[in-house]
Amino acid sequence: MTIIGCLSKTANTYVITGGTQPQEFRITSGNTSMLQGEVGQSVEVVGMIGTASPREASGQPYNETIALQKAKVLGGDCSIPGQEWKGDHLK
């Protein structure tokens, strides 16, 4: 699945907020090195979607996970309304 959204980080975990009905996806595996320094940017990530176990989801704002296969930084500061990436958010 392809998700386009805003990259954030909680503790040591990257989170993508996006999708057709905005959801938060926690990146659980894959090479995240290209995401370093890109928090607050619009990104496109491709990977396998899963559901967090009840223990993992406990107290967390997300219940979806993504096993990262590839990622691309699209640009635009999505932490500032009106400056986010303007492209097509549906894939």
N, C-alpha and C positions, 0 to 999 in steps of 0.2 A: 504494500500500500504506500502511496505517496502522501505525505502531510506537508503542507506549507503553513508556517506559523512563526511565532515569535519565540526566540531562544532565551531561556532563563536558566538559572542554576540554583539548586537548593542543596546545601552541604556539598557533597561530591557528586551530585547527580544532575545531569542536564535534563531539562524539561522543555518540550515544545508545546505551545498553546496554539492550536489551529484545528483544521478540519472543517467539514461542511457545517457542522453544528459545533462551535468551538468547544474543544475538550483539551485536557492536559494529558500529554503522553510522556511518561518517564522513559528515558533511554536506558535500557537495562544491559545492553551488550553491544559490541561492535567498536570500531576504531573511532573514537571521538576527538582525536588529536586536531583535526581541522576545525573543530568548533571552539578551541581555546581562543580566548580573546574576542569572541564574537557574540557574547551575551548582549541582548538588546537589539540584535539584528534579525531581519526576516530571513528564514532559512527554508530550504526544501530538503526533506529527509525521506528516504526510501527504506522500508524494512518490513519485517513481519510484526503484525499487531497481536498482542496478547492481553490477558487480563491479570492484574496483580492478584496475588493470593490475599485472603482477608488479613493476614498478619502484615503484609507489605503495605496494604492500603489503609490500615488502621491509622487514623489521625492525619492522613495525607489528603491533599486536594485532588489527587488524580487516582484513577482506577484502571487506566489503560497503560500498557507498556509497549515499547517498540524496540525490536532487535535491529539496530542500525546496520544497513548494508552500504548505503552511500549517502552523502550529504553535500549540499551546495549552498553557499552563502549568497543570498539574493540582494542584500544591501538594504538600505533604508533603516532608520532608527525606529523600530516598532515600539519602543518605550515612550515615544513622544507622539501623541495623536496627530495625525495629518502628515507625518513624515515617514510612515511605514511604506513598504514596498507596494507599488500600485498595480502590479500585474494580476493575472488570473489566479485566484486562490483555489480553484477547483481543478482537479486533475483526474 
